[in-house]
Amino acid sequence: MDELVKRLTATMEHKGPASKEAIAKTERSLGVQLPLDYVGFLTFSNGAEGFVGNSYLQLYPIDELATINQEYAVSEFAPGLLIFGSDGGGTAYAYNMNSSPWTIIETPLIGLGLEEVSLCGKTLAEFLNYLYSHG
């Protein structure tokens, strides 16, 4: 796992590592191959919660991704997004699979759509650094 990611998430509450089987099962269910840096984080901590700087962050466990994205009807309201976390309130953090390579964006959970997205980074480390700097 990237040292910057480890440092930026050091104060968060981490869960046990995700198994490669759980990651593969979710990738099959979603029909995607998750970014390697995100997979690396999941094999270190299958979800996490806490502060990155002054920004609160919930990173969802791998086995909840498909359900969360179904419950928010992401494929209907924001096709091409894959929600993987939130600020614990009204903001979702998602991979934008419409870009190549994927980027990480933030979007409101209420009124979810592609109209009000903001770029947060191209990698997990950039995203976490964005939260750290903007919190």
N, CA, C and O of each residue as an XYZ file, in Angstrom:
540
protein
N       0.852     -1.186      0.000
C       0.000      0.000      0.000
C       0.887      1.235      0.000
O       1.955      1.254      0.612
N       0.431      2.246     -0.686
C       1.127      3.524     -0.808
C       1.379      4.138      0.580
O       0.474      4.175      1.415
N       2.579      4.608      0.819
C       2.935      5.197      2.122
C       2.119      6.451      2.420
O       1.755      6.689      3.571
N       1.826      7.257      1.397
C       1.020      8.459      1.603
C      -0.390      8.070      2.049
O      -0.950      8.699      2.947
N      -0.960      7.052      1.436
C      -2.286      6.570      1.828
C      -2.250      6.099      3.271
O      -3.148      6.416      4.051
N      -1.234      5.355      3.628
C      -1.106      4.853      4.994
C      -1.005      6.014      5.984
O      -1.636      5.984      7.041
N      -0.221      7.028      5.649
C      -0.041      8.179      6.539
C      -1.339      8.985      6.662
O      -1.713      9.385      7.764
N      -2.025      9.225      5.544
C      -3.237     10.046      5.560
C      -4.414      9.353      6.245
O      -5.342     10.019      6.706
N      -4.382      8.035      6.315
C      -5.475      7.297      6.968
C      -5.078      6.781      8.355
O      -5.817      6.006      8.962
N      -3.940      7.199      8.847
C      -3.405      6.665     10.110
C      -4.335      6.874     11.299
O      -4.377      6.031     12.195
N      -5.083      7.979     11.330
C      -5.949      8.251     12.480
C      -7.348      7.651     12.320
O      -8.169      7.750     13.233
N      -7.623      7.040     11.190
C      -8.923      6.428     10.961
C      -9.015      5.076     11.670
O      -8.001      4.436     11.951
N     -10.242      4.658     11.953
C     -10.477      3.323     12.498
C     -10.521      2.348     11.322
O     -11.395      2.435     10.459
N      -9.572      1.427     11.303
C      -9.464      0.468     10.205
C     -10.135     -0.843     10.576
O     -10.223     -1.214     11.746
N     -10.602     -1.529      9.549
C     -11.178     -2.865      9.722
C     -10.125     -3.872      9.281
O      -9.068     -3.491      8.777
N     -10.407     -5.137      9.468
C      -9.482     -6.171      9.005
C      -9.375     -6.161      7.490
O     -10.213     -5.561      6.816
N      -8.374     -6.807      6.951
C      -8.184     -6.809      5.495
C      -9.288     -7.575      4.765
O      -9.844     -8.544      5.281
N      -9.583     -7.115      3.563
C     -10.515     -7.832      2.687
C      -9.767     -8.982      2.027
O      -8.586     -8.863      1.701
N     -10.457    -10.080      1.836
C      -9.834    -11.211      1.146
C      -9.838    -10.954     -0.360
O     -10.676    -10.218     -0.881
N      -8.893    -11.572     -1.034
C      -8.850    -11.457     -2.496
C     -10.126    -12.028     -3.111
O     -10.592    -11.555     -4.148
N     -10.684    -13.050     -2.459
C     -11.921    -13.662     -2.950
C     -13.089    -12.679     -2.855
O     -13.898    -12.588     -3.778
N     -13.180    -11.943     -1.743
C     -14.265    -10.964     -1.580
C     -14.139     -9.842     -2.599
O     -15.139     -9.378     -3.147
N     -12.917     -9.410     -2.852
C     -12.688     -8.355     -3.849
C     -13.085     -8.859     -5.226
O     -13.786     -8.165     -5.962
N     -12.644    -10.058     -5.580
C     -12.968    -10.637     -6.891
C     -14.473    -10.829     -7.051
O     -15.018    -10.577     -8.125
N     -15.145    -11.272     -5.994
C     -16.605    -11.478     -6.049
C     -17.314    -10.149     -6.319
O     -18.232    -10.093     -7.137
N     -16.898     -9.091     -5.641
C     -17.516     -7.777     -5.851
C     -17.211     -7.250     -7.244
O     -18.086     -6.671     -7.888
N     -15.994     -7.439     -7.717
C     -15.660     -7.009     -9.075
C     -16.540     -7.726    -10.093
O     -17.026     -7.104    -11.038
N     -16.746     -9.015     -9.910
C     -17.632     -9.766    -10.826
C     -19.060     -9.239    -10.734
O     -19.725     -9.050    -11.753
N     -19.524     -9.005     -9.518
C     -20.891     -8.517     -9.309
C     -21.106     -7.155     -9.966
O     -22.157     -6.899    -10.553
N     -20.101     -6.288     -9.860
C     -20.216     -4.942    -10.429
C     -19.813     -4.884    -11.901
O     -20.112     -3.909    -12.590
N     -19.137     -5.923    -12.379
C     -18.676     -5.955    -13.765
C     -17.540     -4.983    -14.035
O     -17.438     -4.424    -15.127
N     -16.680     -4.780    -13.032
C     -15.555     -3.850    -13.168
C     -14.295     -4.464    -12.565
O     -14.353     -5.424    -11.796
N     -13.162     -3.887    -12.936
C     -11.907     -4.200    -12.266
C     -11.514     -2.943    -11.500
O     -11.253     -1.901    -12.101
N     -11.473     -3.043    -10.182
C     -11.200     -1.891     -9.335
C      -9.749     -1.440     -9.482
O      -8.870     -2.257     -9.759
N      -9.493     -0.145     -9.300
C      -8.114      0.361     -9.397
C      -7.188     -0.330     -8.399
O      -7.583     -0.632     -7.273
N      -5.963     -0.573     -8.827
C      -5.008     -1.324     -8.015
C      -4.702     -0.656     -6.684
O      -4.521     -1.346     -5.681
N      -4.641      0.683     -6.651
C      -4.338      1.348     -5.385
C      -5.482      1.178     -4.385
O      -5.246      1.057     -3.183
N      -6.708      1.169     -4.878
C      -7.873      0.946     -4.023
C      -7.896     -0.498     -3.520
O      -8.175     -0.741     -2.346
N      -7.604     -1.450     -4.400
C      -7.520     -2.855     -4.007
C      -6.425     -3.035     -2.955
O      -6.601     -3.783     -1.993
N      -5.299     -2.351     -3.140
C      -4.224     -2.413     -2.155
C      -4.674     -1.928     -0.793
O      -4.310     -2.507      0.231
N      -5.471     -0.857     -0.777
C      -6.001     -0.368      0.493
C      -6.945     -1.394      1.108
O      -6.875     -1.659      2.308
N      -7.827     -1.973      0.297
C      -8.789     -2.952      0.799
C      -8.100     -4.178      1.401
O      -8.600     -4.756      2.366
N      -6.964     -4.576      0.843
C      -6.250     -5.726      1.399
C      -5.532     -5.348      2.695
O      -5.073     -6.222      3.431
N      -5.436     -4.060      2.970
C      -4.911     -3.563      4.243
C      -6.050     -3.333      5.234
O      -5.951     -3.698      6.405
N      -7.142     -2.717      4.745
C      -8.278     -2.387      5.593
C      -9.553     -2.414      4.760
O      -9.722     -1.609      3.844
N     -10.440     -3.339      5.080
C     -11.696     -3.491      4.354
C     -12.707     -2.464      4.874
O     -13.652     -2.800      5.587
N     -12.477     -1.213      4.498
C     -13.283     -0.118      4.986
C     -12.561      0.587      6.114
O     -11.695      0.011      6.773
N     -12.924      1.829      6.329
C     -12.313      2.627      7.394
C     -13.230      3.805      7.674
O     -14.061      4.177      6.845
N     -13.065      4.386      8.857
C     -13.900      5.525      9.224
C     -13.114      6.430     10.157
O     -12.428      5.969     11.069
N     -13.228      7.735      9.907
C     -12.564      8.704     10.764
C     -12.152      9.931      9.985
O     -12.647     10.187      8.887
N     -11.242     10.682     10.567
C     -10.838     11.956      9.975
C      -9.581     11.819      9.141
O      -8.637     11.112      9.494
N      -9.605     12.528      8.015
C      -8.430     12.752      7.183
C      -8.230     14.265      7.262
O      -8.930     15.024      6.592
N      -7.275     14.697      8.079
C      -7.197     16.121      8.393
C      -8.445     16.494      9.160
O      -8.751     15.885     10.186
N      -9.176     17.496      8.673
C     -10.435     17.904      9.299
C     -11.656     17.364      8.567
O     -12.786     17.705      8.917
N     -11.446     16.529      7.561
C     -12.542     15.959      6.771
C     -12.899     14.573      7.301
O     -12.026     13.727      7.496
N     -14.204     14.350      7.532
C     -14.662     13.044      7.980
C     -14.865     12.150      6.760
O     -15.387     12.593      5.737
N     -14.450     10.892      6.874
C     -14.530      9.973      5.744
C     -14.959      8.586      6.214
O     -14.437      8.049      7.192
N     -15.919      8.026      5.493
C     -16.298      6.623      5.644
C     -15.957      5.931      4.333
O     -16.481      6.293      3.280
N     -15.088      4.945      4.397
C     -14.802      4.101      3.237
C     -15.519      2.782      3.476
O     -15.281      2.109      4.479
N     -16.395      2.417      2.553
C     -17.253      1.253      2.751
C     -16.499     -0.056      2.544
O     -15.594     -0.127      1.713
N     -16.870     -1.095      3.302
C     -16.292     -2.421      3.077
C     -16.661     -2.933      1.683
O     -17.717     -2.598      1.145
N     -15.788     -3.737      1.116
C     -15.961     -4.224     -0.255
C     -17.286     -4.957     -0.446
O     -17.909     -4.835     -1.501
N     -17.724     -5.710      0.552
C     -18.949     -6.490      0.387
C     -20.215     -5.648      0.470
O     -21.311     -6.172      0.274
N     -20.089     -4.342      0.760
C     -21.252     -3.451      0.794
C     -21.374     -2.579     -0.460
O     -22.392     -1.911     -0.644
N     -20.354     -2.576     -1.325
C     -20.359     -1.664     -2.480
C     -21.538     -1.897     -3.415
O     -22.216     -0.944     -3.798
N     -21.791     -3.135     -3.787
C     -22.878     -3.413     -4.730
C     -24.221     -2.990     -4.143
O     -25.032     -2.373     -4.834
N     -24.463     -3.317     -2.876
C     -25.728     -2.974     -2.224
C     -25.900     -1.462     -2.123
O     -26.974     -0.945     -2.428
N     -24.874     -0.757     -1.705
C     -24.954      0.702     -1.566
C     -25.253      1.354     -2.908
O     -26.092      2.251     -2.993
N     -24.573      0.909     -3.948
C     -24.801      1.490     -5.269
C     -26.188      1.151     -5.802
O     -26.775      1.951     -6.531
N     -26.722     -0.014     -5.455
C     -28.094     -0.366     -5.832
C     -29.102      0.476     -5.058
O     -30.063      0.983     -5.636
N     -28.885      0.627     -3.744
C     -29.824      1.386     -2.912
C     -29.931      2.841     -3.340
O     -31.010      3.428     -3.258
N     -28.842      3.427     -3.791
C     -28.864      4.810     -4.264
C     -29.211      4.910     -5.750
O     -29.211      6.005     -6.313
N     -29.505      3.780     -6.384
C     -29.864      3.730     -7.808
C     -28.857      4.501     -8.659
O     -29.222      5.291     -9.530
N     -27.595      4.250     -8.381
C     -26.518      4.968     -9.064
C     -26.579      4.741    -10.574
O     -26.398      5.684    -11.344
N     -26.830      3.513    -11.005
C     -26.857      3.244    -12.449
C     -27.958      4.017    -13.155
O     -27.853      4.289    -14.351
N     -29.016      4.375    -12.427
C     -30.115      5.151    -13.016
C     -29.831      6.651    -12.978
O     -29.990      7.337    -13.987
N     -29.415      7.160    -11.826
C     -29.280      8.600    -11.645
C     -27.894      9.149    -11.969
O     -27.754     10.325    -12.308
N     -26.868      8.302    -11.867
C     -25.494      8.753    -12.133
C     -24.709      7.620    -12.790
O     -23.744      7.112    -12.219
N     -25.132      7.223    -14.005
C     -24.477      6.095    -14.666
C     -22.978      6.343    -14.835
O     -22.540      7.422    -15.233
N     -22.218      5.307    -14.518
C     -20.766      5.403    -14.638
C     -20.071      5.747    -13.338
O     -18.842      5.749    -13.275
N     -20.843      6.038    -12.293
C     -20.235      6.287    -10.990
C     -20.289      5.008    -10.155
O     -21.191      4.184    -10.306
N     -19.304      4.866     -9.272
C     -19.253      3.765     -8.326
C     -18.934      4.361     -6.961
O     -17.789      4.700     -6.663
N     -19.977      4.481     -6.139
C     -19.799      5.051     -4.802
C     -19.002      4.073     -3.942
O     -19.317      2.885     -3.879
N     -17.960      4.592     -3.279
C     -17.156      3.756     -2.386
C     -17.016      4.352     -0.989
O     -16.406      3.739     -0.113
N     -17.574      5.541     -0.777
C     -17.479      6.161      0.539
C     -18.331      7.406      0.622
O     -18.986      7.799     -0.343
N     -18.312      8.035      1.820
C     -19.071      9.267      2.019
C     -18.422     10.080      3.127
O     -17.460      9.651      3.765
N     -18.975     11.260      3.334
C     -18.507     12.106      4.441
C     -19.326     11.849      5.694
O     -19.211     12.589      6.671
N     -20.151     10.810      5.677
C     -21.018     10.494      6.802
C     -22.287     11.326      6.804
O     -23.128     11.184      7.691
N     -22.425     12.197      5.810
C     -23.595     13.058      5.696
C     -24.149     12.990      4.296
O     -24.528     11.917      3.826
N     -24.203     14.133      3.614
C     -24.853     14.212      2.321
C     -23.953     14.141      1.111
O     -24.415     14.367     -0.008
N     -22.665     13.829      1.301
C     -21.741     13.778      0.175
C     -21.216     12.372     -0.024
O     -20.774     11.714      0.917
N     -21.275     11.921     -1.276
C     -20.716     10.618     -1.642
C     -19.390     10.821     -2.343
O     -19.175     11.831     -3.012
N     -18.507      9.857     -2.185
C     -17.251      9.808     -2.931
C     -17.343      8.604     -3.846
O     -17.700      7.505     -3.421
N     -17.014      8.828     -5.110
C     -17.218      7.782     -6.106
C     -16.116      7.785     -7.142
O     -15.485      8.807     -7.411
N     -15.904      6.618     -7.712
C     -15.069      6.528     -8.902
C     -15.932      6.927    -10.086
O     -17.071      6.478    -10.223
N     -15.374      7.775    -10.938
C     -16.044      8.152    -12.175
C     -15.479      7.257    -13.271
O     -14.396      7.505    -13.799
N     -16.225      6.223    -13.598
C     -15.786      5.260    -14.597
C     -16.005      5.773    -16.015
O     -15.646      5.103    -16.984
N     -16.605      6.980    -16.138
C     -16.797      7.595    -17.451
C     -15.508      8.227    -17.961
O     -15.397      8.546    -19.144
N     -14.539      8.407    -17.079
C     -13.254      8.991    -17.479
C     -12.222      7.878    -17.615
O     -12.352      6.816    -17.006
N     -11.211      8.131    -18.411
C     -10.157      7.145    -18.611
C      -8.803      7.831    -18.457
O      -8.451      8.680    -19.276
N      -8.043      7.481    -17.432
C      -8.385      6.525    -16.387
C      -9.460      7.085    -15.462
O      -9.783      8.272    -15.510
N     -10.008      6.210    -14.617
C     -11.031      6.632    -13.671
C     -10.513      7.772    -12.805
O      -9.321      7.857    -12.511
N     -11.424      8.638    -12.405
C     -11.103      9.687    -11.439
C     -12.000      9.498    -10.219
O     -12.956      8.723    -10.246
N     -11.675     10.216     -9.157
C     -12.483     10.174     -7.947
C     -13.174     11.521     -7.807
O     -12.540     12.572     -7.897
N     -14.474     11.473     -7.585
C     -15.275     12.694     -7.507
C     -16.093     12.698     -6.221
O     -16.254     11.674     -5.558
N     -16.604     13.879     -5.891
C     -17.605     13.974     -4.833
C     -18.886     14.472     -5.463
O     -18.869     15.256     -6.412
N     -19.998     14.003     -4.919
C     -21.303     14.357     -5.447
C     -22.323     14.318     -4.315
O     -22.171     13.525     -3.385
N     -23.353     15.150     -4.371
C     -24.393     15.078     -3.335
C     -25.165     13.758     -3.430
O     -25.478     13.292     -4.525
N     -25.466     13.165     -2.281
C     -26.285     11.953     -2.269
C     -27.745     12.276     -2.553
O     -28.438     11.494     -3.203
N     -28.215     13.420     -2.072
C     -29.581     13.858     -2.361
C     -29.524     14.589     -3.700
O     -28.771     15.550     -3.859
N     -30.305     14.140     -4.636
C     -30.219     14.708     -5.978
C     -29.029     14.154     -6.735
O     -28.442     14.836     -7.575
N     -28.676     12.910     -6.434
C     -27.543     12.250     -7.075
C     -27.651     12.351     -8.585
O     -28.705     12.087     -9.164
N     -26.572     12.727     -9.202
C     -26.531     12.842    -10.653
C     -25.134     13.179    -11.098
O     -24.211     13.239    -10.286
N     -24.976     13.398    -12.380
C     -23.669     13.723    -12.934
C     -23.461     15.227    -13.087
O     -22.392     15.664    -13.512
N     -24.476     16.024    -12.743
C     -24.411     17.464    -12.946
C     -23.542     18.178    -11.913
O     -22.864     19.152    -12.240
N     -23.559     17.704    -10.674
C     -22.885     18.407     -9.587
C     -21.726     17.609     -9.013
O     -21.637     17.429     -7.799
N     -20.845     17.133     -9.867
C     -19.686     16.387     -9.397
C     -18.472     17.305     -9.358
O     -18.340     18.216    -10.176
N     -17.597     17.056     -8.406
C     -16.349     17.806     -8.290
C     -15.196     16.819     -8.251
O     -15.246     15.826     -7.524
N     -14.175     17.084     -9.020
C     -12.998     16.220     -9.074
C     -12.231     16.305     -7.757
O     -11.980     17.395     -7.242
N     -11.863     15.144     -7.220
C     -11.096     15.071     -5.970
C      -9.724     14.437     -6.168
O      -8.894     14.475     -5.259
N      -9.475     13.864     -7.323
C      -8.174     13.253     -7.581
C      -8.264     12.140     -8.596
O      -9.346     11.695     -8.981
N      -7.086     11.702     -9.020
C      -7.009     10.613     -9.989
C      -6.609      9.300     -9.339
O      -6.763      8.236     -9.939
N      -6.094      9.367     -8.114
C      -5.682      8.179     -7.382
C      -6.223      8.270     -5.959
O      -6.690      9.324     -5.530
N      -6.156      7.172     -5.244
C      -6.598      7.169     -3.853
C      -5.749      8.140     -3.027
O      -6.276      8.850     -2.171
N      -4.453      8.172     -3.281
C      -3.570      9.093     -2.547
C      -3.935     10.545     -2.842
O      -3.976     11.363     -1.924
N      -4.201     10.881     -4.099
C      -4.608     12.252     -4.453
C      -5.928     12.611     -3.785
O      -6.091     13.726     -3.290
N      -6.867     11.676     -3.769
C      -8.158     11.901     -3.134
C      -7.988     12.184     -1.644
O      -8.551     13.151     -1.131
N      -7.226     11.359     -0.952
C      -7.017     11.548      0.474
C      -6.287     12.856      0.758
O      -6.591     13.543      1.733
N      -5.331     13.195     -0.090
C      -4.616     14.467      0.060
C      -5.571     15.649     -0.159
O      -5.471     16.665      0.528
N      -6.489     15.512     -1.111
C      -7.515     16.528     -1.345
C      -8.353     16.734     -0.088
O      -8.575     17.870      0.331
N      -8.823     15.633      0.520
C      -9.609     15.740      1.743
C      -8.802     16.393      2.861
O      -9.305     17.243      3.595
N      -7.565     15.988      2.973
C      -6.673     16.529      4.024
C      -6.510     18.047      3.845
O      -6.523     18.802      4.817
N      -6.359     18.473      2.600
C      -6.085     19.887      2.297
C      -7.332     20.763      2.318
O      -7.236     21.970      2.543
N      -8.513     20.162      2.083
C      -9.734     20.949      1.952
C     -10.670     20.829      3.152
O     -11.784     21.350      3.112
N     -10.250     20.169      4.194
C     -11.129     19.922      5.311
C     -11.255     20.994      6.299
O     -11.988     20.850      7.277
